[in-house]
Amino acid sequence: MDSILVKGGGELNGEIPIAGAKNACLTLMPATLLSEEPLTLTNAPRLSDIKTMTALLQSLGAEVTSLQGGKVLAMSSHDINNHKADYEIVRKMRASILVLGPMLARDGHAEVSLPGGCAIGARPVDLHLKGLEAMGAELDLRDGYVHAKATGGLKGGVVDFPFVSVGATENILMAATLAKGTTVINNAAREPEIVDLAECLIRMGAAISGHGTSTITVEGKDRLNGATHPVVTDRIELGTYMLVPAITGGSIELIGGRMSLVTAFAEKLAETGVEIEETQRGLRVSRKNGRVSAVDVKTEPFPGFPTDLQAQMMALLCTANGTSVLEETIFENRFMHAPELIRMGAQIDVQGGLAKVTGVERLKGAPVMATDLRASVSLILAGLAAEGETQVNRVYHLDRGYERVEEKLAACSASITRINGQ
Ligand code: EPZ
């Protein structure tokens, strides 16, 4: 297993290009199952999760061709000859559940392994299943698989989510595009990745309104066409790299960044004393006057502060002047980066969904363990500002969501290298 070695040092300056969004691409790719015509995605990120979704779609009989070094994904689902999403693939990536709605909508039957939990929580899919049942699907949970049937096709229905779920909104939105009649999704997720999916489906001929609000309405169609769609910029990669100059000092321009993707996060980051300005090519973040100030953070569904930036923000607040309280409201176990940051000298007290962080002048480099995708990058951020060397182990977590992280940071004069495992 690879590790990444970071030598803490001075300010970082330069520019970092922001890639297409992993969490948009992972829902745009299954959308190919909704049409027999080709769907091509541009601005796709080069990540291991994309490779996993590619393998899953190919196992169903779809063609997925990676072009331009992975930035373009040319897909065709003309010949789907398998409707079973196998446990061996699904267990590697929970987003595999997103083939369920499209397969059911297209051919009226599907078998998808239940994804199981992951490091940050139990990650149930009950809302996905209840939503499909509200559209007439018959589901049988057996042997760790969802055996789904929709004889005569899915029917439009009213789907009331008791709380916001990104994935469940995506599954139901895709299924509804081919259902007979109108579907209304209440308490829908409002993330930019949902808006991006809706815009892609509309390009394919779907009739969708209200995306980006809590109520989405879909008029089902008999079929969808092919399309070409650019994957939206990755707001979580953007927010992650905005924290680099904040934690090391210096000034970095994030190429392709847009304030509208990170408003709540940017407001909170500005509260710490960091300067954020919009430029021709994206956003510039600068820290010129010493340590940042402590702030309190509470994660919420979009447009609130994103849970996917909580670990990274904690790394910054470990070096802030004062005490911060971070409240994680989305996942039940998303503070696993805390014990690793404590190994680097951070002062963090975790009680359930609350983490109290008392900033220290300087963290100390140490060998640490990545436990999940966003935790791994928070340890890299901490290492950039720490005294001495930090070795982050198990960086396969990192490669799921960040392309060429060493290259992007080294271009801003970070001292960072990858050590290939056995
Ligand atoms: C998506 O996961 C993202 N993943 C996550 O990013 C992100 O943290 C999450 O949304 C929240 O923004 C992808 O888009 C591939 P949810 P998802 O359904 O859809 C519970 C990353 O780091 N829930 O909005 O799985 C669930 O357990 C990843 O890139 C149910 O109880 O998240 C969680 O507590 C991590 N039943 C809460 O809802 C369900 O049927 C929100 O989950 C579904 C979810």
Boltz pocket constraint, residues with backbone or C-beta under 6 A from the ligand:
constraints:
  - pocket:
      binder: B
      contacts: [[A, 22], [A, 23], [A, 24], [A, 26], [A, 95], [A, 121], [A, 122], [A, 123], [A, 124], [A, 125], [A, 126], [A, 127], [A, 128], [A, 129], [A, 164], [A, 165], [A, 166], [A, 167], [A, 168], [A, 307], [A, 308], [A, 330], [A, 331], [A, 332], [A, 373], [A, 374], [A, 401]]
      max_distance: 6.0
